[in-house]
Amino acid sequence: MQLGSMTITQKKLLVDGRRYLQVAALVYRISHGTPEYLIITSRGTRRWIIPKGWPIPKKTLSQAALKEANEEAGVRGVVLKTEIGTYNYEKTDTSSGEKCFFKVNVFAVYFSHQEKKWLEHNQRVFEWVSPRRAAERVDEPELKEILLTFAKSLPITPKS
């Protein structure tokens, strides 16, 4: 299901009758010839994640991922229009006690700068880390693989 450049008309989409579609931003930069990823804490459990959320009506999935990066981490940058991977996760709805299943399309965002203040700046912690360290900190096995694989595709300039 290729939706990266398609404009979405509703927020919660079921992709296969049981999984809800979400979007995520893998924010990266090259620092001293080495790739780094921006990871953030979730608001509820404070575990390490990458910015993610729901599709946004009248925006493409890649545009929605960039908006999530801005709201959750103050990130400005350039987003790739096609996803670099997908991962699945589940969580229990706190109000109903039901298990919910999610498919997350991940879009790479090349970091330009970070705003001084943003929507959720007092609700999360952020940190720049190596791809290996990011993969160690996140919980989802498929996301770990995306973090490690994407780093191998980045153009790295040798340290001077």
C-alpha positions as CSV (number, residue, x, y, z in Angstrom):
1,M,0.0,0.0,0.0
2,Q,1.8,3.1,-1.2
3,L,0.4,6.2,0.5
4,G,3.5,8.3,1.0
5,S,2.7,11.0,-1.6
6,M,-1.1,10.5,-1.5
7,T,-3.3,13.1,0.2
8,I,-5.2,11.7,3.1
9,T,-8.8,12.6,3.8
10,Q,-9.3,11.2,7.3
11,K,-7.1,10.8,10.4
12,K,-7.6,7.2,11.6
13,L,-7.2,4.7,8.8
14,L,-7.4,1.0,9.0
15,V,-4.9,-0.5,6.6
16,D,-5.9,-4.1,6.7
17,G,-9.1,-4.2,8.8
18,R,-7.2,-4.4,12.1
19,R,-4.1,-2.1,12.1
20,Y,-4.3,1.7,12.3
21,L,-2.0,3.6,10.1
22,Q,0.4,6.1,11.7
23,V,3.4,8.1,10.4
24,A,6.8,8.7,11.9
25,A,9.8,10.9,11.2
26,L,13.3,9.6,11.4
27,V,15.1,12.9,11.9
28,Y,18.8,12.7,11.0
29,R,21.9,14.9,10.5
30,I,25.6,14.4,9.8
31,S,27.8,15.6,12.5
32,H,31.6,15.5,12.0
33,G,31.1,13.0,9.2
34,T,28.9,10.7,11.4
35,P,25.2,10.2,11.2
36,E,23.1,11.0,14.2
37,Y,19.3,10.5,14.9
38,L,17.0,12.6,17.0
39,I,15.1,10.4,19.5
40,I,12.5,11.7,21.9
41,T,10.7,10.3,24.9
42,S,7.0,9.4,24.7
43,R,4.7,11.5,26.9
44,G,3.1,8.6,28.8
45,T,5.8,6.0,29.5
46,R,8.9,8.2,28.8
47,R,10.4,5.5,26.6
48,W,12.6,6.4,23.7
49,I,10.8,6.7,20.3
50,I,11.0,8.7,17.1
51,P,8.3,11.4,16.5
52,K,5.1,9.8,15.3
53,G,1.4,10.4,15.0
54,W,-1.8,10.2,12.9
55,P,-2.1,11.0,9.3
56,I,-3.4,14.6,8.8
57,P,-6.4,15.2,6.5
58,K,-5.5,17.1,3.3
59,K,-1.7,16.4,3.8
60,T,0.4,13.6,2.4
61,L,1.8,11.1,4.8
62,S,5.3,12.5,4.4
63,Q,4.0,16.0,5.2
64,A,2.2,14.6,8.3
65,A,5.4,13.0,9.5
66,L,7.3,16.3,9.1
67,K,4.5,18.1,11.1
68,E,4.9,15.5,13.9
69,A,8.6,16.1,14.0
70,N,7.9,19.8,14.4
71,E,5.2,19.4,17.1
72,E,7.1,16.8,19.1
73,A,10.7,18.0,18.7
74,G,10.6,21.5,17.1
75,V,12.3,20.1,14.0
76,R,12.5,21.9,10.7
77,G,13.9,20.1,7.7
78,V,13.4,18.3,4.4
79,V,11.3,15.2,4.3
80,L,11.6,12.4,1.7
81,K,8.3,11.8,-0.1
82,T,8.4,8.0,0.1
83,E,8.7,6.0,3.3
84,I,12.0,4.3,4.2
85,G,10.3,1.5,6.0
86,T,7.4,0.4,8.1
87,Y,7.1,-1.1,11.6
88,N,4.3,-2.6,13.6
89,Y,3.4,-2.3,17.3
90,E,0.6,-2.8,19.7
91,K,-0.6,-1.2,22.8
92,T,-3.5,-1.5,25.2
93,D,-6.0,1.3,25.1
94,T,-6.1,2.8,28.6
95,S,-9.8,3.6,28.5
96,S,-11.2,0.4,27.1
97,G,-8.5,-2.1,27.9
98,E,-8.6,-3.3,24.3
99,K,-5.4,-4.1,22.4
100,C,-4.9,-1.8,19.4
101,F,-2.6,-2.6,16.5
102,F,-0.6,-0.1,14.5
103,K,1.4,0.0,11.2
104,V,3.8,3.0,11.1
105,N,5.2,4.4,7.8
106,V,8.6,6.0,8.6
107,F,9.8,9.0,6.6
108,A,13.4,10.3,6.7
109,V,13.7,14.0,7.6
110,Y,17.0,15.7,7.0
111,F,17.5,18.1,9.9
112,S,17.8,21.8,9.1
113,H,17.3,23.4,12.6
114,Q,15.3,23.2,15.8
115,E,12.9,25.9,17.0
116,K,13.6,27.4,20.4
117,K,10.0,26.6,21.5
118,W,7.5,24.1,20.0
119,L,4.1,22.6,20.9
120,E,5.4,19.8,23.1
121,H,8.7,21.2,24.3
122,N,7.9,20.9,28.0
123,Q,6.5,17.3,27.6
124,R,9.4,15.4,26.1
125,V,13.1,15.0,26.3
126,F,15.2,14.8,23.1
127,E,18.7,13.5,22.4
128,W,20.9,13.2,19.3
129,V,22.5,9.7,19.2
130,S,24.3,7.3,16.9
131,P,22.1,4.9,14.8
132,R,23.4,2.0,16.9
133,R,22.5,3.8,20.2
134,A,19.0,4.8,18.8
135,A,18.4,1.1,17.9
136,E,19.4,0.0,21.4
137,R,17.0,2.4,23.0
138,V,13.8,1.9,21.0
139,D,11.6,-1.2,21.8
140,E,10.2,-2.2,18.4
141,P,12.4,-4.8,16.6
142,E,11.3,-3.6,13.1
143,L,12.1,0.0,14.0
144,K,15.5,-1.1,15.3
145,E,16.2,-2.6,11.8
146,I,15.0,0.6,10.0
147,L,17.4,2.7,12.2
148,L,20.4,0.5,11.4
149,T,19.6,0.0,7.7
150,F,19.0,3.6,6.9
151,A,22.3,4.7,8.4
152,K,24.1,2.4,5.9
153,S,22.5,4.3,3.0
154,L,23.5,7.8,4.1
155,P,26.4,9.6,2.2
156,I,29.1,10.0,4.9
157,T,32.1,12.2,4.3
158,P,35.3,11.0,5.9
159,K,36.5,12.7,9.1
160,S,39.1,15.3,8.4
